[in-house]
Amino acid sequence: MLLKYLGNVTPPYEYENRVVGISWSPNSLKLAVASSDRSIYLFDENCVKRDKFSTKPVDSKFGKKSYVIKGIAFSPDSTKIAVGQTDCIVYVYKIGEQWGEKKVICNKFRQSSPVTCLIWLTEGPIIVGLVDGKVRIALVKTQKAQTLYTADSTTIALTSNVRGTGFLSSHADGSIIKYHLTADGNHEPSGRICNHTVPAYALAWTQSHILAAGCDRRVSFYDSRGKLVKNFDYSRENEKEIAVACCSPSGQSVAIGSWDKIRILDWSPRRSIWEEANTRSLPNFYTVTAISWRRDGSRLLVGSLCGAVEQFETVLKRTVIRGSHEVAYVGPSQVVIRPLQEGNRPVIIRSQTGYEIEDVKVLGRADNNVIARTANTLLLADIELNLISEISWEDKSNSEKFFFEYPRVCLIFCSGELTIVEYGNNEALGSVRTEAVNPHVVSVRINERQAAEAPDNKRLAYLLDPRTVRIMDLVTGLTVTLVSHDVRVDWLELSETGHRLLSRDKRARLWLSDELGGRILLLTGVSFASWVLGSDVVVAQTGQTLAVWYNVDDPEVATLIPVRGDAIDISREDGRTTVTVEEAGGKVAYLLDEPLIEFGTALHDNDFGRALLFLEDLADRPQAEAMWENVARNAMAARQLLIAARCYAALGDVACSRFLKNIIEIGEKYRAETGHDPLSSPDCWAKLAILNGELKTAEAIYLEQNELGQALDMYQKYWHWEDALILAQNRGWPGLQELRDRHLTWLLESGQTARAAAILEPTNPRRAVKLYLDAHRPGRAARLVLANPDLLEDRSIVNEIVRVLKATDLMELAGELLEKTSEPLEAIKCYSQAGVFARALELARKVDPTSVVDLEREWGKHLASAGHYDAAINHFIEAGETALALDAAINARQWRKGLQIIQVIEDDDPTIRKQCEKLAEYFASIHEKNLAERLFIRSGDARRAVDVHVQNGNWSRAHEVAQEYMTPDEANEVLLKHATILCETGDLKHAEELYLAIGKYDSAIAMYRKASRRADMIRLVAKYRPDLLETTHAHLARELNESSKPREAEDHYLAAGDWRGAVTAYRAANMWEDALRVAKQHAGDNAAQQVALIWARTLAPELAARLLMRLNYLDGCLQLACEADLFDWALEIVKYGSTDQMKEVHYRHAMALEDAGHFSEAEKEFIKAGRTMEAVQMYIHTRDWEAAEDVAQSINQDAVAQVLIARASEAVEGQDYSLAETLLLRAHKPEMIIEHYKKAGMWSEALRVCREYLPSQQANLRRELGQISASLAGANAFEEAKKWLEVGEVRAALDILILDPQAPRSSLIKAADILLHQADSETVAQIGGDLGSRLFAIGEYAVAAQVFLQADKLKDAIDSLASIGEWEKAKRIVNELAPDIEPYLEEKYKEAMLRDGQIDRLVEIDADAGLEILANKGQWNQVFETASTQGTQVLHKYVAQRAVQLLKGNAPLDALQLYVKYGTPPIQQNFNLYLQLSESILNSEAYYEYRYLSHLRTVLLDLWKNLKSLESSQKSKFERVLKATHYSAVKCGCRDYPVLSGLVLKASITLLRYTDLLLADRAYYEAGIEARTAGKNSEAFVFLNHFLDLEECIEEGDSTVLDVEDLAVTDFPVEVPLPETLSLTAEQREEVREWVLAVSMDQKVEQVLPTDHRGVYVGSLTAHSVDSGSLQACILTGYPIRGSIIKFAEVQHVADRDDWTKLINTARQAPQDSNLNDILAFIQEWFGAIPNYSF
């Protein structure tokens, strides 16, 4: 946090005038400062003083100086200030919203004692602290105050939390109390948090901690439970008491004030610690008495003892976004965004989760929306509405798309998902899957035009797929409806109420849909559509017409307005609604009918009075009728009957209007009688039900009122006689028969004779028949006669009925009556006339078979005449009329049937041929070309058969048919004609196939050439004229090139193998890039560089250089230019290249000049190229020594030396040795002179030069001379050496003897003799070591020892003597000459003993050395056997070494066996090893094997007993390890016995106290599993949940995040070492995770550990309270004993009687060598004799 000084708000006084309070208003527009002069100063947001007022005492009689102000605070609405005074009162002053308003006291709260501090919560009342320790609450609205709690001492400070839902109070005794007024989701209890060491005058409540500080100059941070988490100690600095503290609005920074200093402490979210961020010294400021942070966190004000108020800016960093907004990070999780335009208010963005804000963006068309990111959340804000939302967001790809087209919501598209966020809501409003990432196909409506007290109306419309729109209720998450379209939707918009949807599809059709899924087409050819703001009016444009639907309930009625442009927007302001149209001359506004729009709004708001006034003025306009209907419908729904009556009257429905008025009169009468609501009258209910057509509902209402008569009268009145009869019959009404008679009379009187006849059918059939005939219902009469045998026998009635039936053309019934009366022939005739041929045929087969064929024919004709051709086919076939059957089949489109029929017909008359042609046309249309071909040929039309194959692309078959059924000329003519037609119509593909079918290849090629289809042309040439392919490509390439189409020509050049032609074409067209590309692709970089060089030469030098550098061809082109002798151009180009490139060009130029013989010019170029040495070499090569030496002089002496050496070589070649010697001496090369003399055999001159100039090489030269002379003379080495000795050259003689690596033994011995007796000390030192080594190598150890001794190589001499066993001589040499290497001699001696197998002798001499040697060789058994004879200390030294080695090799079990075998003596140095061994066993797989645990237990018991006897301080540590091992062994040993499962559970829980030794995750897992097996789900849940927490910490490698709150009631260690790896398998962990998750959802399982009377877990031995005492542990399981006990020999050890009894009984039944008996034996060994007792 940075502190930037902004200036002085109020200057200091010369005297004390303490600033007692500073308070910023919640809207950050006002600042109040209170001082000890009892005045309050008011400042604006820029800290400019604007007002001042004085406070008042509680009673004026006490005087103005009878009190002081102790605190001030602004109200949440920023219009009031609360002032706490020491005269036992709190005043609330109303200061108003504007400056200069009168300050009045609006509230007074008297207190029982003086006020010491005061705060006003942002979401609550005033909190007051008093001297008597009370903390009171003052409610402004009710003018009441009450005490919340009373502490033991004075309240000295108050502070609220960041959310304003709770507060802290600190008191003079150091206590700090927390109190929550409203629940904010944290579920923390109120009460005393902690006792601070001193009174906490500086108190602050951050997001998650509490700060307290005071006179001890220490700043302490406590967590929510009062645990100290951080302490800053300033007592050692030059610091005075800390007086005040203030938390930043974000809760992540705290400012504390002391003497002349303020400090800023910041919370680091990443490190999760508090850090000191900044300290600011304020010289001569004295004590900081007040601090206040502005609500946006950007300003900090501090007040002093002398009345000064200083202002600081507090930011972490600042940046400007999009040039329009400044973003100031005032905390890790809070930023302030200020628009740079004046007059706009800043916006505060704060993460409620406390996460650090990582990124901030300002988006939207008007830069009115803010997007901020944290690690796990997304913050969205609307600057204009000042609303902020924070939602969880896990996506880290930053691929989201944000849209802000809709008010109050933000749309987020991410990974195929649309998320809707409502500003001000911290949860996403909804989320749906959609692939349409376009705001034009998404529409959201949030509580727009919402009526008062109406429920939330939040709806979303979006594309479920490209053709389906889903309307969704965002409140319930349910689908309102799905609207399907037949084509893709490209725009949609919901009405403001969300009840209707406008959508436009890709065909520019505008649809109106309702929430029931209904869809109506409004308009086609739509380019613009929209709802009018604040109404349900639709505006759309089609062509040059604007359509307006003022009433969408009547979509047929639209107002059309001609326009001359495109509609772009609709605006509604100042009582006018206009459509903006963009025309040629600009934008034109077209005015809409505002009253009509207002009517829709009034109707939606149920403002019927305003709607009626509008409709009264509307008169007879076309829209009026639908509007009256809308008002009537809404009035009826709202039970406004009078309004509805007026509407129906206007619609002309007088009956309905009168009926409604009657209902109103009934209701008014009811209210006059009862005083109740008129519409609560049952008569009104019934009348309304009748009006709605719900007569059954009205019946129920009447019957409920016991008014059966009214119900019957209602049915009769509205002519529902059947319902009346049913009701009367069901209710047993006595007048039922009379009602029936009245019903029959009414039917006859009203002309309903047929219904009356139906009623008389059961009782009087003859009268019923008469009535049916009178009613002209002969069919009903006939059916009644047919059903009544008596009437059927009455011939007069039957004849009359038959006559009437024939007259009315009811022939079938007439036939049926005639059939029943035995007149079959007449019946057949009637059936035939009625078209009922089935019954006619059936009857004819019985009475007249000869007429069957005629009936079949007539039936077929009848069906054919009716258009039922398919049904007629079979009847014609039955009648033998195949021609008619074929005609019917073709007319019925039964083509297959027709094909079958025509195959039977052999005659091919013209009619049949015509039918064949029709069939052929059909089969040709369905591409059954073979059938069509045969039928066309049968019809005699071969050309059409050919056409069938042509149309189907079967050119070969068309050719065959033509050849078979037509002459060749005709066939070719037909096919060629088809090909020509196809070619003219542009169907070149099919034309090609025809050309190919008749062999006209060249015609096809020419066709494609004419159509400029070069690819097809090339394809045909390649296939049918391959010999002309390359020529064709070349021709096309030239043609395209001449047409200035080099790109198309390129392909043909390349196909013709002429890539150079393509390059030339591109060069000619000045298309160098393409020329370069072609050259590079088809000839490589060399050709490309050549093209680039040509291109570059056409450009200016600078442009050429840039081009070549861009192409990365500069080096290559420079090389090509040099090879082409274009040095002038290359030198111009290289000026823009690098220095190295310029030098290279100069060098190549120099080489060219040298080859041309221009040496002086070449010299200059060599020098420019930085190759001066090359110029020297050039002159050396041409023997121009003076020029060479002159140039070399300009370089260095080495160059001069090269010239001199070359010139000397020339002199040697000319045998001018004196000149050569002079030159080489000038070059300082005497060795070269010697070499020249040696080659010339001038050894004397060589020795002279060597003696004068290289004396150090004189010996080598002599040796070389000797070797040469010896080889020339042929004498042996001895003679040659003798010669050199004679001349005094000892070194030369030695060199001759030992120079040969394969020198014989005699030569080496002779050389040793010369070295020992004749050589000087220098020579001995130089070659003695080498000679001694060679003698040692051939076994001459004695001579070698003398040589080494002479050369002062004492260690080598000792090695030589040791090789021949001369130990006495070696010791004498060491004692006399080098006592310091005596250990070396001893080591050699030990090695000799060991080599000879004399270990016993070596041990006798040096036991430690012998054992060490054996240990190093890994012979541990021999080591232990030998060491056991040397004592315990020695033995266990090597046992420990071996154990350490085994532990490092991950073999702890082998190490354990060592200590089982050799014991564990209490050696201090081995204690850590014992502990490491124990932990390795306990934390390995051996933990599950009883025998290993038994061995470890035995070893530890032996150690423990040894320590016990010594009273070692380590005893308790090893006793704890021993107990952990013992309980582990008990658990492992009892696991195989189900009856002992209780002991296993107890031992598992006990082992949790040893998780600092054991693997913690494994211990909690096993305890949880055992508890779950035993049915103790609460304990199992806690243990397994902690196991999962441990697993997460192990995976993350961080134990600081481990939650140990559930273990607070146990004595288990909470700070345990984390294992390096997970102890359990992934399957075990997953099974536990699923079980814990399932149990966590089970309300029946308590998710805490059970506790006993001590308030601790029942499995704990000790309690937190000292007074509670501790329980004894059972020696079997370590579990606390709460019942009867068994005491052992050692009284302090006891066992649980029940557990002991179970173990004894089970052990008796087990084998003698079982684990249980082993456990009992161990207990007896450890704790003494097992007690005997009887049951």
Disulfide bonds with the S-S distance in Angstrom:
none
